[in-house]
Amino acid sequence: MILDCDWGRMFYEDRGGRGIPIIFLHGTGCDSEDWAGVLAELPAGLRPIVTDFRGHGGSDTPKAVFSLGDLAADVLALVDHLRLSHVVLAGHSLGGMVALEAARWDRRIGGLLLLEGWTRLASASAFSGDRFYGALSSEAVIRIEQKGSDVRGRFDRSVWAAFWKTVEDADAFSFLEQTSVSVVEAYGSMGRCPDTEARLCVPRRPNIELKWIENAGHYLPHERPAEVAALCGYAAKRVGTRN
């Protein structure tokens, strides 16, 4: 399915169903296919929707400069297009940062599941050691790295650099300190240090819950699809409980 935007065409797929809508937002250099393992394990009661960011997967690549906020606006345009009154956003890495930005703007975002979706990009350094790809096979790592290289190659270097500067400058801490949105933040436990939790910059609040996935690194949708799927159901249930 295609949503026509002012910058080009954005790919999305609505899997349907009468459950709680949950939009899956992938990480940098990834695309909607990266959620395949998670979607296969999803519990009942959810309406999964996947999409590809600008320049990723089946979406067009813009020639004009854009920002992290523009990606959030694209997500909200999809919410408008599908006429969703209430939705959960599940975001991995960059997708989590986009989800935070979208929730800052729009009250229809009732819940967030952030899979290493950094409050600040600098929080990625809160872990020690070589834990980025976790225990993924060398073949899986090659596929991920090749896809990321292909995505960056679709952009003019200046456009990508300008975009990435907005990612580096993003800071959702004040939003998390004030929001009433239900938030579940999940991180892989590999490389966890005594000060990791503090450096993640996740405020301690009743509506924010921190989860640790044992023996996993950064690529949680690839490494632990069943656990991520269960967290999707949990995040949706939390939203229902709070309403």
TORGU-532249 format. One record per residue (C-alpha): residue number from 1; residue in three letters; chain; x, y negated, z. Coordinates in steps of 0.001 Angstrom, whole numbers, plus 524288, in hexadecimal, padded with zeros to 5 digits. Example, Ala and Ser with C-alpha at 12.3 -4.5 7.8 and 13.67 -1.06 7.14 Angstrom:
+-----+--------+--------+-------+-------+-------+
: num : residu : chaine :  east : north :    up :
+-----+--------+--------+-------+-------+-------+
:   1 :    ALA :      A : 8300C : 81194 : 81E78 :
:   2 :    SER :      A : 83566 : 80424 : 81BE4 :
+-----+--------+--------+-------+-------+-------+
//
This chain:
+-----+--------+--------+-------+-------+-------+
: num : residu : chaine :  east : north :    up :
+-----+--------+--------+-------+-------+-------+
:   1 :    MET :      A : 80000 : 80000 : 80000 :
:   2 :    ILE :      A : 804AB : 7F242 : 7FCF3 :
:   3 :    LEU :      A : 8020A : 7E53E : 80392 :
:   4 :    ASP :      A : 804E5 : 7D986 : 7FAE5 :
:   5 :    CYS :      A : 80C58 : 7CEF1 : 80252 :
:   6 :    ASP :      A : 811E2 : 7C1E2 : 7FDF6 :
:   7 :    TRP :      A : 81F94 : 7C7E0 : 7FD97 :
:   8 :    GLY :      A : 81BA7 : 7D45C : 7F65E :
:   9 :    ARG :      A : 8150A : 7E173 : 7F8F5 :
:  10 :    MET :      A : 81580 : 7E805 : 80633 :
:  11 :    PHE :      A : 813B5 : 7F6A8 : 806F0 :
:  12 :    TYR :      A : 80B29 : 7FC92 : 81170 :
:  13 :    GLU :      A : 803A3 : 8090A : 813D1 :
:  14 :    ASP :      A : 7F7B2 : 80A1D : 81C75 :
:  15 :    ARG :      A : 7F625 : 81849 : 8208E :
:  16 :    GLY :      A : 7E82D : 81573 : 824F8 :
:  17 :    GLY :      A : 7E063 : 81AB2 : 8303C :
:  18 :    ARG :      A : 7D7CC : 8148E : 83A7E :
:  19 :    GLY :      A : 7E1EB : 813D7 : 84536 :
:  20 :    ILE :      A : 7E9DC : 80884 : 84A66 :
:  21 :    PRO :      A : 7F175 : 80247 : 83F1E :
:  22 :    ILE :      A : 8002B : 80326 : 840DA :
:  23 :    ILE :      A : 80942 : 7FCBB : 8370D :
:  24 :    PHE :      A : 816DB : 80298 : 83604 :
:  25 :    LEU :      A : 82213 : 7F915 : 83377 :
:  26 :    HIS :      A : 82F26 : 7FED5 : 82F5C :
:  27 :    GLY :      A : 83CF6 : 7FA77 : 83244 :
:  28 :    THR :      A : 846FA : 7F362 : 829EC :
:  29 :    GLY :      A : 84A04 : 7FAAC : 81D5F :
:  30 :    CYS :      A : 83F6B : 804B2 : 82017 :
:  31 :    ASP :      A : 83197 : 805F6 : 81AD2 :
:  32 :    SER :      A : 82464 : 80C11 : 81D81 :
:  33 :    GLU :      A : 82960 : 819AD : 81A0B :
:  34 :    ASP :      A : 83197 : 8197C : 82663 :
:  35 :    TRP :      A : 8250A : 81B6F : 82E3A :
:  36 :    ALA :      A : 82187 : 82852 : 82787 :
:  37 :    GLY :      A : 82587 : 830DC : 832F5 :
:  38 :    VAL :      A : 81E44 : 8283D : 83CA8 :
:  39 :    LEU :      A : 811D5 : 827D5 : 83489 :
:  40 :    ALA :      A : 811BD : 8369A : 8339E :
:  41 :    GLU :      A : 81160 : 83780 : 8427F :
:  42 :    LEU :      A : 807C4 : 82C8C : 845AD :
:  43 :    PRO :      A : 7FCFE : 82FCB : 84F5F :
:  44 :    ALA :      A : 7EEBD : 82E17 : 84BC2 :
:  45 :    GLY :      A : 7E80D : 82117 : 84DA5 :
:  46 :    LEU :      A : 7F175 : 818B8 : 845BA :
:  47 :    ARG :      A : 7F05E : 81240 : 8386D :
:  48 :    PRO :      A : 7FE6B : 811C4 : 83359 :
:  49 :    ILE :      A : 8027D : 80737 : 829BF :
:  50 :    VAL :      A : 81036 : 80610 : 8241C :
:  51 :    THR :      A : 81640 : 7FB01 : 81C69 :
:  52 :    ASP :      A : 82337 : 7F6F8 : 81669 :
:  53 :    PHE :      A : 82999 : 7E9EA : 8197B :
:  54 :    ARG :      A : 82DDC : 7E0E5 : 80E89 :
:  55 :    GLY :      A : 838B0 : 7E714 : 80695 :
:  56 :    HIS :      A : 836BB : 7F466 : 80CEE :
:  57 :    GLY :      A : 83075 : 800B7 : 807B8 :
:  58 :    GLY :      A : 82573 : 7FE06 : 7FE31 :
:  59 :    SER :      A : 8247F : 7EF6E : 800E7 :
:  60 :    ASP :      A : 829CB : 7E4F9 : 7F7CD :
:  61 :    THR :      A : 83684 : 7DDE1 : 7FAC4 :
:  62 :    PRO :      A : 8350B : 7CF1E : 7FC4C :
:  63 :    LYS :      A : 83EBF : 7C5E0 : 7F619 :
:  64 :    ALA :      A : 83BAE : 7BAB2 : 7FF5F :
:  65 :    VAL :      A : 840FA : 7B9BD : 80D34 :
:  66 :    PHE :      A : 83834 : 7BF81 : 817B9 :
:  67 :    SER :      A : 838B3 : 7C1C2 : 8265D :
:  68 :    LEU :      A : 83540 : 7CB51 : 83114 :
:  69 :    GLY :      A : 82918 : 7C310 : 8332C :
:  70 :    ASP :      A : 82546 : 7C507 : 824FC :
:  71 :    LEU :      A : 82593 : 7D3C7 : 826F5 :
:  72 :    ALA :      A : 81C88 : 7D1FA : 8329E :
:  73 :    ALA :      A : 8138C : 7C9B3 : 82A2E :
:  74 :    ASP :      A : 8134A : 7D4B4 : 82020 :
:  75 :    VAL :      A : 80EE1 : 7DE31 : 82AAE :
:  76 :    LEU :      A : 80401 : 7D4F0 : 82EBE :
:  77 :    ALA :      A : 80013 : 7D360 : 8206F :
:  78 :    LEU :      A : 7FE65 : 7E227 : 8201B :
:  79 :    VAL :      A : 7F63E : 7E186 : 82C88 :
:  80 :    ASP :      A : 7EDBD : 7D752 : 825B5 :
:  81 :    HIS :      A : 7ECE1 : 7DF5D : 8194E :
:  82 :    LEU :      A : 7E86D : 7EB7B : 8209E :
:  83 :    ARG :      A : 7DF21 : 7E35E : 82905 :
:  84 :    LEU :      A : 7E48D : 7E8C6 : 835A2 :
:  85 :    SER :      A : 7DF88 : 7E269 : 8420C :
:  86 :    HIS :      A : 7E8C8 : 7E9A1 : 84B26 :
:  87 :    VAL :      A : 7F56A : 7F0B7 : 847FF :
:  88 :    VAL :      A : 8016E : 7F705 : 84E0D :
:  89 :    LEU :      A : 80EA6 : 7F47C : 847B9 :
:  90 :    ALA :      A : 8191D : 7FF0E : 84886 :
:  91 :    GLY :      A : 82642 : 7F994 : 84492 :
:  92 :    HIS :      A : 833BE : 7FFA3 : 843BB :
:  93 :    SER :      A : 83F8C : 7F6A0 : 8453B :
:  94 :    LEU :      A : 83D1A : 7EB20 : 83BF2 :
:  95 :    GLY :      A : 82EED : 7EFA0 : 83B48 :
:  96 :    GLY :      A : 82DD9 : 7EDC7 : 849F3 :
:  97 :    MET :      A : 83328 : 7E001 : 848F1 :
:  98 :    VAL :      A : 82942 : 7DD13 : 83E3A :
:  99 :    ALA :      A : 81E7B : 7E2DD : 846AF :
: 100 :    LEU :      A : 8223A : 7D9EC : 851E9 :
: 101 :    GLU :      A : 821A8 : 7CE27 : 848FA :
: 102 :    ALA :      A : 81461 : 7D209 : 8438B :
: 103 :    ALA :      A : 80EED : 7D417 : 85141 :
: 104 :    ARG :      A : 813B6 : 7C697 : 854FE :
: 105 :    TRP :      A : 80AE0 : 7C0BE : 84A95 :
: 106 :    ASP :      A : 7FEA2 : 7C908 : 84A5E :
: 107 :    ARG :      A : 7F5BF : 7CE38 : 8550D :
: 108 :    ARG :      A : 7F121 : 7D966 : 84C74 :
: 109 :    ILE :      A : 7FDD4 : 7E032 : 85002 :
: 110 :    GLY :      A : 7F903 : 7E766 : 85C06 :
: 111 :    GLY :      A : 804A7 : 7F03C : 85E44 :
: 112 :    LEU :      A : 812ED : 7F20C : 85ABE :
: 113 :    LEU :      A : 81B44 : 7FE43 : 85A27 :
: 114 :    LEU :      A : 82946 : 7F9BB : 858A5 :
: 115 :    LEU :      A : 83301 : 8045B : 8550A :
: 116 :    GLU :      A : 83FF6 : 7FDCB : 857E0 :
: 117 :    GLY :      A : 83927 : 7F184 : 852F0 :
: 118 :    TRP :      A : 8426E : 7E7BE : 858DF :
: 119 :    THR :      A : 83E33 : 7DBEE : 860E6 :
: 120 :    ARG :      A : 84A91 : 7D5E3 : 85B62 :
: 121 :    LEU :      A : 8534E : 7DC20 : 8513F :
: 122 :    ALA :      A : 85EB8 : 7DAED : 85AC6 :
: 123 :    SER :      A : 857B0 : 7E4CF : 86375 :
: 124 :    ALA :      A : 85C20 : 7EF61 : 859F8 :
: 125 :    SER :      A : 86973 : 7EE7A : 8608E :
: 126 :    ALA :      A : 863A1 : 7F2C0 : 86D9B :
: 127 :    PHE :      A : 867E2 : 800C3 : 86B15 :
: 128 :    SER :      A : 8756D : 806B3 : 86AAF :
: 129 :    GLY :      A : 87BB8 : 81033 : 8615A :
: 130 :    ASP :      A : 87822 : 814F3 : 853E2 :
: 131 :    ARG :      A : 8699B : 8175F : 8560F :
: 132 :    PHE :      A : 86389 : 81086 : 84A46 :
: 133 :    TYR :      A : 85FAB : 81CCC : 842B4 :
: 134 :    GLY :      A : 85E32 : 82553 : 84EB6 :
: 135 :    ALA :      A : 85F7F : 833B2 : 84B5B :
: 136 :    LEU :      A : 85A9C : 83273 : 83D5C :
: 137 :    SER :      A : 86142 : 83B02 : 8334B :
: 138 :    SER :      A : 86B99 : 8354C : 82A6E :
: 139 :    GLU :      A : 86240 : 8372C : 81EFC :
: 140 :    ALA :      A : 857B2 : 82F2D : 825D6 :
: 141 :    VAL :      A : 86170 : 82470 : 82903 :
: 142 :    ILE :      A : 865E1 : 823D8 : 81ACC :
: 143 :    ARG :      A : 857C6 : 82280 : 81644 :
: 144 :    ILE :      A : 85519 : 8178F : 81FF8 :
: 145 :    GLU :      A : 86180 : 81042 : 81C7D :
: 146 :    GLN :      A : 85F2B : 811AD : 80DD5 :
: 147 :    LYS :      A : 85159 : 80C9C : 80F12 :
: 148 :    GLY :      A : 85622 : 800F7 : 816F7 :
: 149 :    SER :      A : 8609D : 7FDEE : 80CF0 :
: 150 :    ASP :      A : 856AC : 7FEBE : 801F4 :
: 151 :    VAL :      A : 84D90 : 7F559 : 80904 :
: 152 :    ARG :      A : 8580E : 7EB28 : 80B68 :
: 153 :    GLY :      A : 85C1F : 7EC76 : 7FD38 :
: 154 :    ARG :      A : 84E8A : 7E829 : 7F8E0 :
: 155 :    PHE :      A : 85078 : 7DAA3 : 7FECB :
: 156 :    ASP :      A : 858A9 : 7CF26 : 7FAC1 :
: 157 :    ARG :      A : 8634D : 7CE43 : 80513 :
: 158 :    SER :      A : 85F96 : 7C075 : 80916 :
: 159 :    VAL :      A : 85153 : 7C455 : 80AD6 :
: 160 :    TRP :      A : 854E5 : 7CFF2 : 81361 :
: 161 :    ALA :      A : 85E89 : 7C7D3 : 81B56 :
: 162 :    ALA :      A : 85455 : 7BD59 : 81DDE :
: 163 :    PHE :      A : 84A6E : 7C798 : 821F4 :
: 164 :    TRP :      A : 853F0 : 7CE8F : 82AF5 :
: 165 :    LYS :      A : 85759 : 7C1B2 : 831AC :
: 166 :    THR :      A : 8490F : 7C094 : 835E4 :
: 167 :    VAL :      A : 849C9 : 7CE5E : 83B60 :
: 168 :    GLU :      A : 85607 : 7CAE6 : 84308 :
: 169 :    ASP :      A : 84F78 : 7BE9A : 8484F :
: 170 :    ALA :      A : 842BC : 7C53D : 84C68 :
: 171 :    ASP :      A : 83FC8 : 7C57F : 85AF3 :
: 172 :    ALA :      A : 83327 : 7CB5A : 8602E :
: 173 :    PHE :      A : 83679 : 7CACB : 86EA9 :
: 174 :    SER :      A : 82DB2 : 7BF30 : 871D8 :
: 175 :    PHE :      A : 8227E : 7C59B : 86A78 :
: 176 :    LEU :      A : 8241B : 7D23B : 87213 :
: 177 :    GLU :      A : 8246C : 7CA8C : 87EC6 :
: 178 :    GLN :      A : 81736 : 7C47B : 87BD7 :
: 179 :    THR :      A : 80F58 : 7CDB6 : 87348 :
: 180 :    SER :      A : 80416 : 7D61B : 87815 :
: 181 :    VAL :      A : 8058C : 7DF63 : 86C7A :
: 182 :    SER :      A : 807EC : 7ED94 : 8701B :
: 183 :    VAL :      A : 8161E : 7F0C1 : 86CF5 :
: 184 :    VAL :      A : 81D0C : 7FDEC : 86D06 :
: 185 :    GLU :      A : 82BB4 : 7FCF4 : 86AA4 :
: 186 :    ALA :      A : 832DA : 80999 : 86783 :
: 187 :    TYR :      A : 84188 : 80BAE : 866A8 :
: 188 :    GLY :      A : 84A6A : 8173C : 86459 :
: 189 :    SER :      A : 8522F : 81ADC : 87074 :
: 190 :    MET :      A : 85F0D : 81D6F : 86977 :
: 191 :    GLY :      A : 8694D : 81372 : 86D57 :
: 192 :    ARG :      A : 86144 : 80E6D : 878B9 :
: 193 :    CYS :      A : 86995 : 8073C : 882CB :
: 194 :    PRO :      A : 866CD : 80200 : 89084 :
: 195 :    ASP :      A : 86429 : 7F468 : 88AE4 :
: 196 :    THR :      A : 85D1C : 7F8A8 : 87E6A :
: 197 :    GLU :      A : 84F6A : 7F604 : 8836D :
: 198 :    ALA :      A : 852C5 : 7E829 : 887A6 :
: 199 :    ARG :      A : 8594C : 7E545 : 87A98 :
: 200 :    LEU :      A : 84D44 : 7E9B7 : 87317 :
: 201 :    CYS :      A : 84671 : 7DD66 : 8780C :
: 202 :    VAL :      A : 83960 : 7E40A : 87A78 :
: 203 :    PRO :      A : 83203 : 7DCC7 : 8854D :
: 204 :    ARG :      A : 82C6A : 7E4CA : 89071 :
: 205 :    ARG :      A : 81DDB : 7E283 : 88F2C :
: 206 :    PRO :      A : 811A8 : 7EAF7 : 8913B :
: 207 :    ASN :      A : 80E1A : 7EAB8 : 882B9 :
: 208 :    ILE :      A : 81BBE : 7EED0 : 87E43 :
: 209 :    GLU :      A : 82059 : 7FCD9 : 87FCC :
: 210 :    LEU :      A : 82DFD : 801C0 : 87CEC :
: 211 :    LYS :      A : 82FC3 : 80FB4 : 87804 :
: 212 :    TRP :      A : 83C58 : 81768 : 8760E :
: 213 :    ILE :      A : 83D78 : 82247 : 86C08 :
: 214 :    GLU :      A : 847E2 : 82BBF : 87066 :
: 215 :    ASN :      A : 85361 : 82F80 : 867B8 :
: 216 :    ALA :      A : 84F69 : 8260C : 85CF8 :
: 217 :    GLY :      A : 85602 : 81A7C : 85693 :
: 218 :    HIS :      A : 85089 : 80F47 : 84EA5 :
: 219 :    TYR :      A : 84926 : 81657 : 843BF :
: 220 :    LEU :      A : 83E01 : 81B47 : 84C24 :
: 221 :    PRO :      A : 83422 : 81DB9 : 84113 :
: 222 :    HIS :      A : 83E13 : 826E9 : 83AC4 :
: 223 :    GLU :      A : 843B5 : 82CED : 8470C :
: 224 :    ARG :      A : 83785 : 82ECB : 84F5C :
: 225 :    PRO :      A : 82B5C : 82DE5 : 846B3 :
: 226 :    ALA :      A : 822D0 : 835E5 : 84FEC :
: 227 :    GLU :      A : 8264A : 82D8A : 85BBA :
: 228 :    VAL :      A : 82418 : 8211A : 853D1 :
: 229 :    ALA :      A : 816E1 : 82620 : 84F2B :
: 230 :    ALA :      A : 812FD : 828E6 : 85D3B :
: 231 :    LEU :      A : 81721 : 81B23 : 860F1 :
: 232 :    CYS :      A : 80E6E : 815CE : 8561F :
: 233 :    GLY :      A : 802DC : 81C7A : 85C68 :
: 234 :    TYR :      A : 8071B : 817B9 : 869C9 :
: 235 :    ALA :      A : 808A0 : 8099E : 8651E :
: 236 :    ALA :      A : 7FB24 : 809FB : 85EE5 :
: 237 :    LYS :      A : 7F535 : 80FB9 : 86B3B :
: 238 :    ARG :      A : 7FB81 : 80512 : 87371 :
: 239 :    VAL :      A : 7F513 : 7FAC9 : 86AF1 :
: 240 :    GLY :      A : 7E7E7 : 80147 : 86CBA :
: 241 :    THR :      A : 7E9D2 : 801FA : 87B5F :
: 242 :    ARG :      A : 7ED32 : 7F393 : 87C44 :
: 243 :    ASN :      A : 7E138 : 7EF3A : 87484 :
+-----+--------+--------+-------+-------+-------+
//
